[in-house]
Every structure is written in C-alpha cells, then in structure tokens.
C-alpha cells in the first residue's frame, strides 16, 4: 500500500486542527467505512467499549493510511456484534429448553433431549454448508444477511409458541404430568422454529470471521502491511471476547429472565436482540467491502475424488521423461505428489498437456484433471481424520446440558441469601469462568515459570493438551456420577420429598463437574484447532475452522443414539428408565458412568491415533531432511 507524502500528512494535521473529530475521521476514510457507521453499532456492551477505544486511537493516529484502516474496524465491530447477538440469543435459549419442552409440551426427558441433540447437530452442521455456498456463489455478505433473517424468523416462530393461543399444549407451569399431548401442528411449529434458527446460525457463523477480515485485507492485495496485521489481530481478539461475553450474558441475564419473568419475556428478549442485530447489519450495508465469491475448497476435494476415479486406469509416471506428467499449479512449489494415499495421485496425472490445459495452464476440465496442491490438501484432511474423530466422544460428554439443568432444578440453588436462587440453566457459567481463569494462569504464570526454570521458551505440545483435555472430560463425568449418586440417595431417604423437587443438597456441588468440563474443552478444543491450523495448508483455514463444528454435529447425533438406546433398554418390563424426567426416579448417575466408560475407551483410541500420527510426522520430517541434504550435496 502506497504511503502518503510528507506534504499530505502535514495537510492532514492542519485539517485535523480545524475540523471536529467526526468530520476529520469521516473525510479521511474511504467510502467503505467511517465513524458514520457508529449509529449502526447497536451490539453488546463489549462492542460499544471497542468503539470508544477506537475513537480515541483514531484521533491520535497521524498517518492517513493507518487512519483509513481503523475506520474499517468500526465495521468489524458491527460485524462481530452481529454474531455476538446471535450467540447471545441462541445460547440464552438452549440451557432452559429442556424445561420448556417438559413443562410446556409434556415431553419425556428422552424425547426432549433428542430434540435438543438434533437441534445442536443441525446448528453445528449448517455452517459447513454456509461456508461452501458463501465461497462458491452467494458471497459472505449475502450469506450473513440470509442467516440473520432466518435466525430472526426462527426466534419469532419460537416466541409465537408462548403467545399464540393453541400454539402449544395446555400444561401446568410446574409439573409435567398434567399436559395434554401436543398436536402434530404444535410439534411442527416447534421443530420448524428450531430448524430455521439452525439454518440462520449456519449463515452467520460460517462467514462472520472471514467477512470481518475482508474489511481489512482485500482479496486483491498481496500480503498484509504491519498496520493491517495489527488490526486483524485486534479484530480476532475482540471477536472471541464478544463470543465469550455473549455466552456469559445468555447464561446469566437471559436465563434469569426466563425463570423469573416467564417464557414470553424470556424468549422475547433474544428476539429483540436479534432484531437489533439484523437491522444494524443491513443499515451499514453500503459501507462494507464485499469480496466476490471464489471457488470452494470443498468443490476442489470433490473434483479430486471424481478425477481419481475417472483416471483409475492410468499408470503412474515412472520417471520425468514419461509422457504422463503431474499437473502443477501456477506458482506452486509442489512438483510431485507424495506417496501416501497414492491412488489419489491419479487425479493430477496428465496424458496430453496441450489438450488438457488452457493457455493460462489451468485444467480444461477440473473434474478430470486436478492440481497437485488440491490432491495434497485432500490427503492432509484424510490424514487428520482419526485424530479428529477422537473429539466426537468429547463432544458427547459436553452435550449433556439437559441433565445438569434437571439436576440443579431438583437441588437447593439458594446462594448468599434465602431469597436469591441461581437459575438452573446458569450453572454453565462456571465452565466459562474456569476457562478464563485457566487461560490467564497458563499464559501468564505457568508458562513463564516453566520457561524460566528450563532456561528456554517452553509450552505443552498439542498432543499433551489434547490428552489432558480428554482426561478432564472423563473426570467431569466421574464427578457428575458420584455427586448425582449422593444427591439421589439424600433425596430418596429424606422422607419429605415432593415428586419433582428435593431441596436438600446444594446445587454448588455441581460446580466441580462444570469446571472440569470447561477445562477439558479449553485444553482439548484449543489444541485441536491449533493442530489443524499448524498441520493443514494455509489455504485450508476455512476447513480448519469448521472441523470442530462438524465433530460437534456428529457428537450430538451419537449422544442422541446413546441416550435413546439406554432409555429403551432400561425401561423394558415396565421398569423406570434411567433417563426419567424425574431426577429422583431415574438413574442419571448410571448414565454418567456409561459415558465415563465410553470416554475412557475413546482416550485409549486417542493414544493409538496420536502415536500413529506423530510417528508419521517424524518420518516425513526425517525424509525431508535427507532429501534436502542430498540436494545440498
């Protein structure tokens, strides 16, 4: 990027003295940005704080080229706020959803949990489809816009079930035994609202980060300036901060309102937040940088598979003089594919370059001939699938939110005073607090002390952190099983127990299991994402960010299958199911022990996969060093 001359900067300083701040910044910004976007920034409070800080920084930045880039950050705040609103809205609906389904629809625990599992699976899968459509044809701005509208429509449909007469069954507000059976129309309306919200989440979550980065780094620019790199890092930091803040806001304020002010207000607040988000996003439409869609990497993967099948009868080149050569992408450093997964190499074999390539050295038919880069990218994904699959069982243990809510709902939730009760759905806040505390301790205390003791920079590698995360998840299930066993025993032997409530054991006994699952997620998920970004090609960053979501999608389906099987087996012969809507009659502790056993088997599977993966990595590294030494000789 060309920097202005000294005369231009002097003129800019003189105009800054004469003009007010708003006029100065607006005039110095391009048409795609400026402080005039501030009225559209109606996001969460964290976003407003960012705007205040940015306004101060802009007023003190002298170079015009930097100031123009900071104007784009104001658009990033609005962009991050859009997903922050969506996260706050969806996270505020999920914790108490099991109570809503059981109390207001009369559904059994297993049926209601299955609905939530399928909802989570769809919400984690649709971003993959959204990323594919955004990259291939729709574009990121339109995808986020469609997602915002769909999310708003879904929340409006869900809210309508609380205000429209006949939209839900007639149920007692505190029990699950006096409800009429829901009609097909009522179930269709409920499931449609959740499905539309999942589609909307796919549109927003698939493109928000990439769309925000587009505001700072244009697609046609090569590389980044130091100023752009600093702004991009700032955006990602505030993006994750807004995500965490949105979850905390949802688990505290939104859940508290649902429990104390009813479902009408409790579901109406997320709808209001999403309305503000959608409105602000579209009002700032003319100021956004809208990159044109390009070909999707998922399409390239499909082309490799099809081309390798079509070329299955080709013979591999025996030496460089063979008439069949490999298709090398223009500017690529890869001249020959690796020998791993060799059958895929046939996708990049050329028989006649004059007929198969254009003048620009691109394939005439990409479904018949692919580049070496695309073949190696697909191999990278296939190689990492075994390690990726170890996160599925971890996702199963994370998805047991409904059981924790029902446990807390049958315990004494009074804190500090006899009049204040922690909402059952708010105990998940302790998981987030544990994550924040661990990150601070790890980054600011543990790592500096370890580095000082060893006399060199040190940290836990990804393999170690992933293993520790899985062990933490197993420990959380064991603790949950023990606590639930004690709670149930106290409730049954107490003597004066209502059918549904037993206010005997403090709900704070559930805090350790939430903290352990939070620590497990902090270590396992972050290490897994780091592994994807470090071991996969940089061109696959969009795939890397969606792999964890895909694992959570599969985990929700597996969790539904496990719970349905246990419910079906344990209630045979008229017995009480372990997955009962009454926590005192069911056996959640046995259910937790089953999950803990499966998680232990998954940990052993992880040890095998990680050993094989890192042995192959070392072998590849050694082979590369030997090859480099031969080239030097």
N, C-alpha and C positions, 0 to 999 in steps of 0.2 A: 504494500500500500504506500503510495507516494505521500510524503510528509510536506506540509506547507512550508513556505519560505519564512525567513525571519520577519520580513515586512508584513506578511499575512498574520503572523502571530501578534506583532505589535498592534496592528489594526484591530485584531480581536480583543486584545486587552483594553484598548481605548473604548471600544463599543461596550465592553462589559461594565466599565465605569459609568457610562452614560445611561445604559438601559437597565431596567429592573431585571431580577433573576429570571423570571419566567420568559420575558422577551428575549433575553440573551440566549438562553438554552434553546428555545424554540427556533430561533433564527440560525443557530449553529448546527442544528440537526437536519438530517435529510428528511425527505417527505415520508420515509418509513420509520418514524419514531418521534420522540419529543416528550416533554413534560405535559403536553396537552392530553396525553393518554391517562394522566392521573385520575380524572373523573371516572375512568372505566375500571380502575383498580379497586374493586369492591370485595377483595378477598379477605382471608383470615387475617387476624391481627399481626401475625408474623410478616405477612406481605406488606402491611402498612408500615411496619418498622423498617423494612428494607427500603421502601420508598423514601422515608425520612433520611436514612443514612446516605442513600444515593444522591438525594438533592444536595446534601452538604458536600459530598465528594465532587459533584459536578461543578459546584460554584467555585471550587478551589483548583480544578484541573485547567491548566493553561493551554496545552496543545489542543488545537481544534480537532485533530484526527482522533484523539482519545475521547474528547467530549462527545463526539458523534456516536462512538461505540457505547458510551454509558447511556445515551438516550435509548438505545435498543434494550438495555437491561430493564427499563420500565415496562417494556412489552413482555419481557421474560417474567416479571413479577405477575403480570396478568395471566400469562400462560401457566405458570406454576400454581397460581391461585385457583385456576380452573380445575386442575386435578385435585388440589387441596380440598376444594368444595366437594368434589365427587367422592373423595376418600372419606371426608368427614360425614357425608350423607350415608354412604354405604356402610361404613364402619359403625355408624350410630344405629343402623337398622339390624345388623346381624346379631349382636350379643343377646338381645331380648326376643329375637324372632321365635325361638323355641317356646317361650312363654306365650307369645301371641298365638301361635299355632295351636297350642294345647288348651289355652283358656278360652280363646275366641272362636276356634274352629272344632274343638273337641277331638283333635287328632291324638293318637297314641304317640308315645315317646319315639318309637322306632320310625313311624311314618313321618312325623315332623322332622326328625333328624335327617331322614333320607332326602326330604325336600331341600333342606339346607345344604346337604352334601352336593346334590345335583346343582343347586344354585351356585355354590362355590366353584364346582368343576367348570360350569359354563363361564363364570366370571374370569377364571384363570385361562381358559382356552380361547375365548374370543379375541384377546389382544394379539394372538398369533395370526388369526385371520385378518384382523385390522391392520397389522403391520404389513402383511402381504398385499392387501388391497391398496394401502396408502403408498407403498413403494412402487407398485405396478401400474396403477391407473388413477386412483382417486386423488391422491395428494394428501399431505398431512393436515393442512388447514381444514379441508373439507371433511376429513375423517374425524378430527376433533369436534367440528361443528355438528356432524351427524350424531356422534356419540353423546354430545351434550344434550341434544334434542331428545334422543331416545331415552337417556337416563332421566330427564325431566318427565317424559311421558310415563315411564315405568313407575316413578315415585308418585306421580299423580294418580295412577291406577291403584297403587297400594294404599294411598291415603283415602281414596274413594271407598275402600272396603270398611273404613272406620266411620264414614259419614253418610253413605248412601243406604237407606233402608233396604234390607233384603240382600245386601252385597255379601253378608257373612251370616253364619248360623246364629241363632239365639242361644247365648251361653251365659252362665253365671260368671261374674267377673273374678271370682276367687277359686272356683273349683273346676274340675274337668269332667265331672260326672253328670252334669245337668245340661248338656249341649245337645241340640238336635243335629242329626247328621248333615254335613254340608251337601248341597245340591251340586250336580255337575257344573252348572253355571258359576257357582261360587268358587269352586276349585279351579275352573278355567280362568276366571278373573284373577285369582291369587297367583297362579302359576304364570299367567301372562305378564303380570306386573314384574315378577322376579326375572322372567326371561328377557323382557325388554330392557330392564336395568342391566342385565349381563351383557347384552349387545351394546348398550351405551358405554359401559365400562371398557369394553374391548376397543371402541373407537377412541376413547380418551387416553387410556393407559398405553395404548400401542404407539402413540405418536407425540405425546406431550414433550418428552425429553428431547427427541430429535428435532421437533419443531422449535423448541426453545433454542437449541444450538444453532439452528438455521438463522436466527436473528443476529447472531454474532459472526458466524463463519459462513460465508456464501459458498454455494456449491462450486461456482466457477473459480474461486480463489485457490491458489496452491499454497498449502501450509497456513500457519497462523502467526500473526505478529505477537510479541510479548504481551501487548495490551489485550489482544483478543484471548490469549490463553488465560490471562488473569481473570477476565470477565467470565469466561466459560467455567472456570473452576468455581468462581463465586456463585454462578447460577446453579451448578450441581449441588453445592453445599446448601444453598437456600432451598433447593428443590426437596432434598431429603429432610431438611428441617421442617418444611411445611407439611411433608408427609407425616412425620412423627407427631407434630403439633396437631394435625387433623385427627389422628388416631386418639391422642390423649383427650382432645376436645370431645370426640364422639363417645369415648368410654366413660367420660365423667359427666359433662353437661347434658348431652343428648339422652344418654341412658337414664340419668336422674330425672329429667323432664318426663320421659316415657313412664317411669314408675310412679311419679308423684302427681303428674298432671293429666295422665291418661294417654291413650293411643292416638286420639285425634290431634292433640298438640304435639305428641312425641313423634308422629310421622309427618306432621305438617312442618316442623322445623327443618328437617332435611330437605323437604320440597322447597321451602323458602330459600335455603342456602343454594340449592342447585339452580333456582330461578335467577338469583343474583349472578351466579357464575356464568350461566348461558348468556344472559343479557350483556354483561360486561365483555365477554369474549367477542360477540358479534359487533358490538359498538366500536371496538377497536380494529375491526377488520381491515380498514383501508390503510392502517399503519404497519401491518405485518409484512415481513418478507416471506413470500410463498414460493418455495422451491418446486420446480416441476418434478413430477414422479419419474422415476427411472425403473429399470428392470429389477425385479425382486430376486434375492438370492435363493429363495425357495423355488422359484421358477428354474434357476440355473441348476439346482440339485435335481429337479425332476428331469431336466434335459440330460444330465449326466447318466441317470438311470436308464432313460429311454435309449440314448445313444449307445451305451454299453451293451444293451440287449440287442439293438439293431446290428451292431458290429461284432456280435459274439463269434462270428465265423472268421474274423480277421486273425491273422497271425501277428505275433508281436515282432517288432523290428529287432533283428539280430545284431546290427551294427549301424553306424551312422550313414553308411553308403546305401542302406536299404531304401527302396523307393517309397516305402511307407514311413512317414515321419510323424512326429508328435506336433500338435497344434500349439504353438507358443503365443500367448497373448502379447500384444504390442507393449513394449516397455517392461515385460515381466523378466524376473531373474531366474525363473524356473525353466530349465531347458529339457528336463526329463522327469517323468513321474517316478515316485518311489515304488518299491516292490511290494509294499504292504497293500492288501486288498487288490491284488494285481488285476482281477477281472474288470475293475472299473477303468483301468488304463486304456481299454479298447475304445472308450468314448472319445479319446483325443488322438486316435491314430488317423493319419491322412493317407489316402491312396493316391490322389492326384491333386496337389495343391492348386493347380491352375483352374480346376473346375470347382473345387470345394471352398475356395477363398475369394473374397471380393478384392478390389483394388486397395482397400484400407486394411487388408489382412484379417478381416473378420470372416466368420463362417457364413457360407451361403445359407445353410440350414442348421441352426444351433441344436435341433433335435436329432441331428445325425453326427455332428462334429462339435466337440466342446474344447475349451482350453485346458491346459494342464492345471492352471490355477483353480478352476472350478472343480476339477477332479480331486485335487489335493484338499480343497476346502471340505468337500463331502467326506473324504476319508477322515479328516480331523474330527468331524461331528460323530461319525460312526465309532471312532476310536474312544471317544469320551462317554459314549452311551452307558457302558457298565457302571462307571463312577456316578454318572447322572442318576441312574436307576436307584442308587443307594439312598437318594433323597426322598424317594416315594414313601417309604415306611416312616421316615421322619415327618413327612407331611401328614401322614395318618395320625400320628401322635399329636401333632399341632392342631388338628381339625376337631378335637373333642371339646369344643367350646360349650356345646349344649349341656354336657354332663356337669361341667363345672358350674354353670349357671343354676341348674337344678339342685346341685349340692348346696351351693351358697344360699339358695332360696329356702332351704329347709334348716338353716342354721341361724345362730344369733349374729346378726350383722350390725349390732349397735357398737359404735365407736365414740369414745370421748364422753358421750352423754347418753342417757336412756332415750332421748328423743330423736337422735340422729342415727339413721341406718345407711350403711353403704349399699347402693343398688347391687343386686346380684350380678348384673352384667358388667359392673365397673371393676371387678377384681382383676380383670385382664390388664388394668393399668399397671399393676405391679410387675408384669412381664416387661413392659416398656421401660419402666424405671430401672429394672435390673439391667437391661441392655445399655441404657445411658450410663449408669454407674460403672459397668464393666468396661465400656469403651474408654471412659476417662481414666480409670485405673490402669488399663492395659497400655494405652498410648502415652500417658503422662508419668506413670510411676513404674510399672512392671518392666516395660521395655527399656527405659533409660537406666534403671538399676541393673538389669541383666547385661546391658551393653557395657556399663561401667565396670561390672565385675569381670567380664570376659576381655575387656580391653579392645573391643571391636563391635561394630553395629551388629545386633542380633535380633531375631524375632522368631516366632513359631511359624514353621512352614505350613503350607495349605493342608498337607496330609495330616499333620498332627492336629490342627484346629478342626478339621472335618471329623476326625475320630473323637476328639473331645466333645464336639457338639452332639454326636450320636450318643455318647455315654451320658451326657447331661439329659438328653431326652429320655433315655432309659431310666435314669434316676428319678426324673419327674413322674413317670408312670408308677414306679415302685412307691414313691412317697404318696402319690394320689391313692394308690390301692390301700396302703396302710392307714392313712387318715380316714378314708371312706369306711374301712372296716371298723375303726374305732367309733366314728360318728354313728354308724348304723347300730352298733351294739348299744351305745348310750341311748339312742332314740328308742330302741325296742324295749330295753329294760327300764326305761324311765318311769313307766307306769301311767303317766298322764300325757300321752302323746296324741295330738289330733291325727286325722287320717293323712294329712298332707304336710303339716308343718311340725317341726320339733326344735324349738328354740332352746337348745341345751348347750351345744358345743359352739364355740366361737368360730365365725367364718374366717378369722385371721389364720386359722390352721391351714387354710387353703393357699396362703401366700407362698410358702416354700415351693409347691409344685408349679405355680405360675412363674416364680422367679427362675426355677430350673429350666423350664421350657423356653423362657425368654433368653437365658444364657446359651442354651443349646442352639437356638435359632441364630443368635448373634454370631456364634463361632462357626457353625456349620454353613449357614447360608452365605455369609460374607466370604468365607474361604472358598466355597464352591463358585461363587461369582468371580472371585479373583482368579481361580483356576481357569475358568472359561476365557476370561479376558487375556490371560497370560499365555495360554497354550493354543488358543484358536487364532487364526489370522485376523489382523486388524479389520479387514473388510467384512468380517462376520460379527461385528459388535452388536448389530441388531439381533442376530440369532442368540448371542450370548445373553443378552438381557431378557430374552423370552424363554430360555431353557428352564429356569427356576419356576416360572409360571406354568409351564407345561407339566413339570413334576408335581406341582400342587394340584393341577387338574386331575391327573391320574390318581394322586393320593386321595382326593375326595371321592372318586369312584370306588377305589379299593376300600376306603373306610365305610362307605355305604354297603358294599358287599359283605365285609366282615361283620358289621353290626346286624345286617339282615339275617345272615347265617346263624349268628349266636342267638338272636331273638327267636328264630324259627326252631332251633334245636332245643333251647332251654324251656320253651313253653309247651312242649309236647306233653300229652297226657293231662292237660288241664292245669299244669303247674304254672307258678308265677314266673314270668320272664325276667331274666337278669336286666333287660332293658325296659324296665317298667317306668311308667310316668310318675309313680310314687317312689321316691328315692328310698324310703324306708322299707318298701316291699320288694324292690328289686335288689340286684347284687352288682352295683357298679364296681365294687372292689374286685370281684371275679373278672369282670370285663377289663379292668385296668391290668390285671395280672396277665390275661391273654395277650393284650397289646404289648406289655413289657417283654413277654417271651418272644413274640414275633420280632420286636425291636432288637432283642439280643441276637437272634438269628441273622437279622439284617446287618448288625455290626460285624459278625463273622464274615458275612458276604462282602462287606466293605473292605475288610482286611485282605481278602483274596484279590479283589478288584484293584485296590490301591497298590498292592505288591506287584501285580502283573503290569499295571500301567507305568509305575515308576521304573521298573526294570527295563521296559521297552524304551522309556525316555532316556535312560542311561545308555542303553545300547545304541540308540540313534545318535546320541551326543558323541559317544566314542567313535562311531563310524564316520561322523562328520569331521572330527578332529584328525582321524587317519587320512581322510580324503584331502583335507586342507594341507597336511604335511606333505603328501605326495605331490600336490600342485606346487608347493613351495620348492621342492626338490627339482 
